[in-house]
């Protein structure tokens, strides 16, 4: 058992690549073309797939197929890229002392009101679409009227148009937020484009066959992975799971 946030992607991926190289050499397998093994960065958190963007920019359409390795999803084959848009929204006010300046708006209080408005936005079930405030911070001390606070917002959808509709609603909510002593700022901090190849694409069929031959009970799926970048550019790509585990995106994550 290996524990730690993100461990499912990094350590297992590296170990798998090393094992693949060993297997090719051990069995004397000669490939018909070059095989590039790439360890990249920026898939998790606010990385915005910067590593995979650089990889695809480097190779363009010269690549026959992009095969992305993912931890904690054994048997899963992702051939569809889930669209993601992320924002940082900041509230700014004059601030002050909690007693002396009582009545002035607090950036934290105003941001809390905004969150309530955002969570009232109706989300379609089909196509599945989600909204999540994953981080909120601000203020100086317990007896201070906060002059600044910010949140990080994650928007996702299976459908590009549904995602854009949600983006428009969020931006409209921010731009029309009305408090004369509060200033809101919104900045896009991440964008993962959608894309897919059909379930009957040769690359998908091959991945399914291999997984089934290994008794892994293959399942086609959609997800936000490094595969988003090549898929969004019309290039063949799949993301395949390598391990099992629990607690994804928590301090108790393990494989």
C-alpha atoms as a printed R data frame, in Angstrom:
    type eleno elety resid chain resno       x       y       z
1   ATOM     1    CA   UNK     A     1   0.000   0.000   0.000
2   ATOM     2    CA   UNK     A     2   1.370   3.400  -1.006
3   ATOM     3    CA   UNK     A     3  -0.248   6.506   0.454
4   ATOM     4    CA   UNK     A     4  -0.302  10.225  -0.248
5   ATOM     5    CA   UNK     A     5  -2.219  12.729  -2.403
6   ATOM     6    CA   UNK     A     6  -1.537  12.236  -6.094
7   ATOM     7    CA   UNK     A     7   0.487   9.062  -5.536
8   ATOM     8    CA   UNK     A     8  -1.806   7.081  -7.815
9   ATOM     9    CA   UNK     A     9  -0.747   9.085 -10.847
10  ATOM    10    CA   UNK     A    10   2.952   9.636 -10.259
11  ATOM    11    CA   UNK     A    11   4.664   6.634  -8.678
12  ATOM    12    CA   UNK     A    12   2.581   3.990 -10.426
13  ATOM    13    CA   UNK     A    13   3.023   5.679 -13.796
14  ATOM    14    CA   UNK     A    14   6.814   5.797 -13.427
15  ATOM    15    CA   UNK     A    15   6.966   2.184 -12.256
16  ATOM    16    CA   UNK     A    16   4.823   1.085 -15.203
17  ATOM    17    CA   UNK     A    17   7.058   2.849 -17.726
18  ATOM    18    CA   UNK     A    18  10.175   1.268 -16.235
19  ATOM    19    CA   UNK     A    19   8.474  -2.119 -16.345
20  ATOM    20    CA   UNK     A    20   7.513  -1.627 -19.980
21  ATOM    21    CA   UNK     A    21  11.091  -0.818 -20.982
22  ATOM    22    CA   UNK     A    22  12.342  -3.888 -19.116
23  ATOM    23    CA   UNK     A    23   9.741  -6.120 -20.793
24  ATOM    24    CA   UNK     A    24  10.610  -4.925 -24.294
25  ATOM    25    CA   UNK     A    25  14.318  -5.507 -23.698
26  ATOM    26    CA   UNK     A    26  13.823  -8.849 -21.927
27  ATOM    27    CA   UNK     A    27  11.720 -10.286 -24.760
28  ATOM    28    CA   UNK     A    28  13.730  -8.724 -27.561
29  ATOM    29    CA   UNK     A    29  10.694  -6.942 -28.978
30  ATOM    30    CA   UNK     A    30  11.451  -4.570 -31.848
31  ATOM    31    CA   UNK     A    31   8.808  -1.927 -32.410
32  ATOM    32    CA   UNK     A    32   7.961  -0.588 -35.888
33  ATOM    33    CA   UNK     A    33   8.552   2.976 -34.735
34  ATOM    34    CA   UNK     A    34   9.794   5.108 -31.891
35  ATOM    35    CA   UNK     A    35   8.218   4.721 -28.473
36  ATOM    36    CA   UNK     A    36   8.404   7.889 -26.373
37  ATOM    37    CA   UNK     A    37   8.015   7.511 -22.616
38  ATOM    38    CA   UNK     A    38   7.141  10.902 -21.172
39  ATOM    39    CA   UNK     A    39   6.843  11.875 -17.512
40  ATOM    40    CA   UNK     A    40   5.101  15.239 -17.373
41  ATOM    41    CA   UNK     A    41   3.794  17.743 -14.839
42  ATOM    42    CA   UNK     A    42   0.689  19.831 -14.240
43  ATOM    43    CA   UNK     A    43  -2.116  17.261 -14.427
44  ATOM    44    CA   UNK     A    44  -3.325  17.782 -10.863
45  ATOM    45    CA   UNK     A    45  -4.348  20.917  -9.013
46  ATOM    46    CA   UNK     A    46  -3.966  24.176 -10.907
47  ATOM    47    CA   UNK     A    47  -1.455  22.741 -13.375
48  ATOM    48    CA   UNK     A    48  -3.989  23.172 -16.194
49  ATOM    49    CA   UNK     A    49  -2.398  20.251 -18.102
50  ATOM    50    CA   UNK     A    50   0.628  22.426 -18.901
51  ATOM    51    CA   UNK     A    51   2.862  19.357 -19.246
52  ATOM    52    CA   UNK     A    52   0.597  17.532 -21.677
53  ATOM    53    CA   UNK     A    53   0.067  20.705 -23.683
54  ATOM    54    CA   UNK     A    54   3.845  20.900 -24.140
55  ATOM    55    CA   UNK     A    55   4.021  17.227 -25.152
56  ATOM    56    CA   UNK     A    56   1.316  17.563 -27.814
57  ATOM    57    CA   UNK     A    57   2.786  20.852 -29.040
58  ATOM    58    CA   UNK     A    58   6.104  19.018 -29.479
59  ATOM    59    CA   UNK     A    59   4.796  15.990 -31.399
60  ATOM    60    CA   UNK     A    60   1.606  17.336 -32.998
61  ATOM    61    CA   UNK     A    61  -0.030  14.738 -35.268
62  ATOM    62    CA   UNK     A    62   3.167  12.725 -35.849
63  ATOM    63    CA   UNK     A    63   2.062  10.365 -33.074
64  ATOM    64    CA   UNK     A    64   0.067   7.249 -33.963
65  ATOM    65    CA   UNK     A    65  -1.554   7.188 -30.519
66  ATOM    66    CA   UNK     A    66  -1.264   8.847 -27.140
67  ATOM    67    CA   UNK     A    67  -1.608   6.376 -24.240
68  ATOM    68    CA   UNK     A    68  -1.959   8.063 -20.870
69  ATOM    69    CA   UNK     A    69  -1.459   6.140 -17.628
70  ATOM    70    CA   UNK     A    70  -3.725   6.908 -14.675
71  ATOM    71    CA   UNK     A    71  -3.640   5.603 -11.122
72  ATOM    72    CA   UNK     A    72  -6.586   4.194  -9.132
73  ATOM    73    CA   UNK     A    73  -8.810   3.326 -12.097
74  ATOM    74    CA   UNK     A    74  -7.921  -0.255 -12.990
75  ATOM    75    CA   UNK     A    75 -10.063  -1.437 -15.893
76  ATOM    76    CA   UNK     A    76 -11.269   2.067 -16.763
77  ATOM    77    CA   UNK     A    77 -10.594   3.273 -20.304
78  ATOM    78    CA   UNK     A    78 -11.132   6.994 -20.765
79  ATOM    79    CA   UNK     A    79 -11.732   7.881 -24.401
80  ATOM    80    CA   UNK     A    80 -13.731  11.060 -23.721
81  ATOM    81    CA   UNK     A    81 -12.308  14.224 -22.192
82  ATOM    82    CA   UNK     A    82 -14.442  15.965 -19.573
83  ATOM    83    CA   UNK     A    83 -14.616  19.728 -20.043
84  ATOM    84    CA   UNK     A    84 -13.408  21.825 -17.104
85  ATOM    85    CA   UNK     A    85 -13.291  25.583 -16.513
86  ATOM    86    CA   UNK     A    86 -11.844  27.044 -13.321
87  ATOM    87    CA   UNK     A    87 -12.017  30.506 -11.785
88  ATOM    88    CA   UNK     A    88 -10.569  32.437  -8.900
89  ATOM    89    CA   UNK     A    89 -13.043  35.007  -7.597
90  ATOM    90    CA   UNK     A    90 -11.842  37.679  -5.172
91  ATOM    91    CA   UNK     A    91 -13.895  40.091  -3.067
92  ATOM    92    CA   UNK     A    92 -12.354  43.356  -1.879
93  ATOM    93    CA   UNK     A    93 -13.759  45.784   0.693
94  ATOM    94    CA   UNK     A    94 -12.430  48.562   2.929
95  ATOM    95    CA   UNK     A    95 -12.108  46.233   5.914
96  ATOM    96    CA   UNK     A    96 -11.548  47.446   9.454
97  ATOM    97    CA   UNK     A    97 -12.047  46.588  13.130
98  ATOM    98    CA   UNK     A    98 -14.868  44.164  13.968
99  ATOM    99    CA   UNK     A    99 -16.234  46.466  16.720
100 ATOM   100    CA   UNK     A   100 -15.133  49.964  15.823
101 ATOM   101    CA   UNK     A   101 -16.087  49.660  12.158
102 ATOM   102    CA   UNK     A   102 -19.053  47.368  12.529
103 ATOM   103    CA   UNK     A   103 -21.400  47.811   9.590
104 ATOM   104    CA   UNK     A   104 -18.736  47.892   6.936
105 ATOM   105    CA   UNK     A   105 -18.995  44.996   4.479
106 ATOM   106    CA   UNK     A   106 -16.712  42.035   5.049
107 ATOM   107    CA   UNK     A   107 -15.096  40.456   2.007
108 ATOM   108    CA   UNK     A   108 -15.678  37.048   3.592
109 ATOM   109    CA   UNK     A   109 -19.358  37.718   4.254
110 ATOM   110    CA   UNK     A   110 -19.872  39.003   0.714
111 ATOM   111    CA   UNK     A   111 -18.077  36.020  -0.769
112 ATOM   112    CA   UNK     A   112 -20.265  33.709   1.318
113 ATOM   113    CA   UNK     A   113 -23.365  35.395  -0.116
114 ATOM   114    CA   UNK     A   114 -21.952  34.956  -3.596
115 ATOM   115    CA   UNK     A   115 -21.347  31.237  -2.972
116 ATOM   116    CA   UNK     A   116 -24.985  30.861  -1.951
117 ATOM   117    CA   UNK     A   117 -26.044  32.471  -5.227
118 ATOM   118    CA   UNK     A   118 -23.698  30.264  -7.260
119 ATOM   119    CA   UNK     A   119 -24.979  27.074  -5.660
120 ATOM   120    CA   UNK     A   120 -28.536  28.084  -6.601
121 ATOM   121    CA   UNK     A   121 -27.669  27.874 -10.313
122 ATOM   122    CA   UNK     A   122 -29.624  24.894 -11.715
123 ATOM   123    CA   UNK     A   123 -27.372  22.161 -13.092
124 ATOM   124    CA   UNK     A   124 -28.504  19.656 -15.728
125 ATOM   125    CA   UNK     A   125 -28.387  15.983 -14.842
126 ATOM   126    CA   UNK     A   126 -27.987  15.040 -18.498
127 ATOM   127    CA   UNK     A   127 -25.472  16.000 -19.675
128 ATOM   128    CA   UNK     A   128 -23.941  15.692 -16.233
129 ATOM   129    CA   UNK     A   129 -22.676  19.101 -15.097
130 ATOM   130    CA   UNK     A   130 -21.133  20.090 -11.758
131 ATOM   131    CA   UNK     A   131 -20.105  23.184  -9.795
132 ATOM   132    CA   UNK     A   132 -17.739  23.065  -6.829
133 ATOM   133    CA   UNK     A   133 -16.154  25.701  -4.595
134 ATOM   134    CA   UNK     A   134 -13.027  23.790  -3.667
135 ATOM   135    CA   UNK     A   135 -11.094  26.419  -1.748
136 ATOM   136    CA   UNK     A   136 -11.876  29.641   0.103
137 ATOM   137    CA   UNK     A   137  -9.504  31.874   2.036
138 ATOM   138    CA   UNK     A   138  -9.105  35.430   3.271
139 ATOM   139    CA   UNK     A   139  -9.158  37.818   6.201
140 ATOM   140    CA   UNK     A   140  -6.420  38.838   8.634
141 ATOM   141    CA   UNK     A   141  -7.653  37.929  12.121
142 ATOM   142    CA   UNK     A   142 -10.737  36.932  14.092
143 ATOM   143    CA   UNK     A   143 -11.494  40.534  15.098
144 ATOM   144    CA   UNK     A   144 -10.932  42.045  11.661
145 ATOM   145    CA   UNK     A   145 -13.534  42.879   9.050
146 ATOM   146    CA   UNK     A   146 -11.962  41.099   6.105
147 ATOM   147    CA   UNK     A   147 -10.770  43.435   3.381
148 ATOM   148    CA   UNK     A   148 -10.002  40.626   0.956
149 ATOM   149    CA   UNK     A   149 -11.137  37.030   0.392
150 ATOM   150    CA   UNK     A   150 -11.041  34.643  -2.521
151 ATOM   151    CA   UNK     A   151 -12.448  31.343  -3.673
152 ATOM   152    CA   UNK     A   152 -11.528  28.804  -6.334
153 ATOM   153    CA   UNK     A   153 -14.361  27.450  -8.439
154 ATOM   154    CA   UNK     A   154 -14.388  24.266 -10.531
155 ATOM   155    CA   UNK     A   155 -16.994  23.840 -13.297
156 ATOM   156    CA   UNK     A   156 -17.358  20.580 -15.251
157 ATOM   157    CA   UNK     A   157 -19.606  19.071 -17.887
158 ATOM   158    CA   UNK     A   158 -19.771  16.195 -20.321
159 ATOM   159    CA   UNK     A   159 -21.059  18.603 -22.946
160 ATOM   160    CA   UNK     A   160 -19.213  21.657 -24.247
161 ATOM   161    CA   UNK     A   161 -22.380  23.717 -24.695
162 ATOM   162    CA   UNK     A   162 -23.656  22.869 -21.221
163 ATOM   163    CA   UNK     A   163 -20.312  23.902 -19.765
164 ATOM   164    CA   UNK     A   164 -20.396  27.196 -21.652
165 ATOM   165    CA   UNK     A   165 -23.927  27.849 -20.410
166 ATOM   166    CA   UNK     A   166 -22.767  27.313 -16.830
167 ATOM   167    CA   UNK     A   167 -19.745  29.563 -17.410
168 ATOM   168    CA   UNK     A   168 -22.033  32.309 -18.701
169 ATOM   169    CA   UNK     A   169 -24.313  31.966 -15.659
170 ATOM   170    CA   UNK     A   170 -21.400  32.139 -13.230
171 ATOM   171    CA   UNK     A   171 -19.913  35.189 -14.910
172 ATOM   172    CA   UNK     A   172 -23.310  36.894 -15.016
173 ATOM   173    CA   UNK     A   173 -23.794  36.216 -11.298
174 ATOM   174    CA   UNK     A   174 -20.429  37.788 -10.507
175 ATOM   175    CA   UNK     A   175 -20.815  40.780 -12.821
176 ATOM   176    CA   UNK     A   176 -24.303  41.609 -11.522
177 ATOM   177    CA   UNK     A   177 -23.463  41.136  -7.831
178 ATOM   178    CA   UNK     A   178 -24.666  44.332  -6.222
179 ATOM   179    CA   UNK     A   179 -22.980  45.916  -3.229
180 ATOM   180    CA   UNK     A   180 -21.651  49.472  -3.581
181 ATOM   181    CA   UNK     A   181 -18.746  48.932  -1.154
182 ATOM   182    CA   UNK     A   182 -17.644  45.548  -2.479
183 ATOM   183    CA   UNK     A   183 -15.564  44.923  -5.575
184 ATOM   184    CA   UNK     A   184 -15.527  41.459  -7.153
185 ATOM   185    CA   UNK     A   185 -12.809  40.253  -9.502
186 ATOM   186    CA   UNK     A   186 -13.000  37.049 -11.531
187 ATOM   187    CA   UNK     A   187 -10.088  35.384 -13.313
188 ATOM   188    CA   UNK     A   188  -9.976  32.152 -15.284
189 ATOM   189    CA   UNK     A   189  -7.252  29.915 -13.848
190 ATOM   190    CA   UNK     A   190  -7.851  26.713 -15.794
191 ATOM   191    CA   UNK     A   191  -9.449  25.360 -18.937
192 ATOM   192    CA   UNK     A   192  -9.478  21.712 -19.935
193 ATOM   193    CA   UNK     A   193 -11.026  21.297 -23.387
194 ATOM   194    CA   UNK     A   194 -13.438  18.521 -24.293
195 ATOM   195    CA   UNK     A   195 -12.783  15.912 -26.948
196 ATOM   196    CA   UNK     A   196 -13.354  12.259 -27.685
197 ATOM   197    CA   UNK     A   197 -12.841   9.362 -30.030
198 ATOM   198    CA   UNK     A   198 -15.696   6.906 -30.662
199 ATOM   199    CA   UNK     A   199 -16.031   3.677 -28.720
200 ATOM   200    CA   UNK     A   200 -15.396   1.699 -31.896
201 ATOM   201    CA   UNK     A   201 -12.107   3.480 -32.657
202 ATOM   202    CA   UNK     A   202  -9.290   0.917 -33.160
203 ATOM   203    CA   UNK     A   203  -7.325   2.332 -30.233
204 ATOM   204    CA   UNK     A   204 -10.300   2.007 -27.874
205 ATOM   205    CA   UNK     A   205 -11.111  -1.479 -29.130
206 ATOM   206    CA   UNK     A   206  -7.499  -2.541 -28.595
207 ATOM   207    CA   UNK     A   207  -7.470  -1.151 -25.049
208 ATOM   208    CA   UNK     A   208 -10.725  -2.963 -24.289
209 ATOM   209    CA   UNK     A   209  -9.415  -6.249 -25.700
210 ATOM   210    CA   UNK     A   210  -6.220  -6.102 -23.649
211 ATOM   211    CA   UNK     A   211  -8.096  -5.254 -20.449
212 ATOM   212    CA   UNK     A   212 -10.625  -8.025 -21.023
213 ATOM   213    CA   UNK     A   213  -7.879 -10.533 -21.850
214 ATOM   214    CA   UNK     A   214  -6.343  -9.670 -18.479
215 ATOM   215    CA   UNK     A   215  -9.681 -10.213 -16.749
216 ATOM   216    CA   UNK     A   216 -10.026  -6.562 -15.735
217 ATOM   217    CA   UNK     A   217 -13.676  -6.075 -16.726
218 ATOM   218    CA   UNK     A   218 -13.040  -3.046 -18.925
219 ATOM   219    CA   UNK     A   219 -15.320  -0.002 -18.682
220 ATOM   220    CA   UNK     A   220 -15.405   2.935 -21.065
221 ATOM   221    CA   UNK     A   221 -15.544   6.254 -19.290
222 ATOM   222    CA   UNK     A   222 -15.205  10.031 -19.437
223 ATOM   223    CA   UNK     A   223 -12.764  11.954 -17.275
224 ATOM   224    CA   UNK     A   224 -10.529  14.966 -16.869
225 ATOM   225    CA   UNK     A   225  -7.057  13.600 -17.666
226 ATOM   226    CA   UNK     A   226  -3.998  14.369 -19.760
227 ATOM   227    CA   UNK     A   227  -5.886  12.755 -22.643
228 ATOM   228    CA   UNK     A   228  -8.047  15.888 -22.872
229 ATOM   229    CA   UNK     A   229  -5.362  17.728 -24.819
230 ATOM   230    CA   UNK     A   230  -4.764  15.293 -27.707
231 ATOM   231    CA   UNK     A   231  -8.482  14.400 -27.825
232 ATOM   232    CA   UNK     A   232  -9.436  18.076 -28.087
233 ATOM   233    CA   UNK     A   233  -7.124  18.374 -31.101
234 ATOM   234    CA   UNK     A   234  -8.632  15.395 -32.883
235 ATOM   235    CA   UNK     A   235  -5.733  13.052 -32.074
236 ATOM   236    CA   UNK     A   236  -6.209   9.414 -30.974
237 ATOM   237    CA   UNK     A   237  -5.740   9.031 -27.223
238 ATOM   238    CA   UNK     A   238  -6.894   6.864 -24.360
239 ATOM   239    CA   UNK     A   239  -6.220   7.020 -20.659
240 ATOM   240    CA   UNK     A   240  -6.002   3.647 -18.932
241 ATOM   241    CA   UNK     A   241  -6.163   2.899 -15.215
242 ATOM   242    CA   UNK     A   242  -3.357   0.945 -13.565
243 ATOM   243    CA   UNK     A   243  -4.262   0.321  -9.923
244 ATOM   244    CA   UNK     A   244  -7.054   0.145  -7.391
245 ATOM   245    CA   UNK     A   245  -7.373   2.328  -4.315
246 ATOM   246    CA   UNK     A   246  -9.591   4.659  -2.320
247 ATOM   247    CA   UNK     A   247  -9.770   8.177  -0.939
248 ATOM   248    CA   UNK     A   248  -9.055  10.081  -4.145
249 ATOM   249    CA   UNK     A   249  -8.108  13.730  -3.583
250 ATOM   250    CA   UNK     A   250  -7.969  13.383   0.200
251 ATOM   251    CA   UNK     A   251  -4.965  13.079   2.573
252 ATOM   252    CA   UNK     A   252  -5.980   9.419   3.029
253 ATOM   253    CA   UNK     A   253  -5.611   8.557  -0.661
254 ATOM   254    CA   UNK     A   254  -3.907   5.211  -1.241
255 ATOM   255    CA   UNK     A   255  -3.305   2.651  -3.963
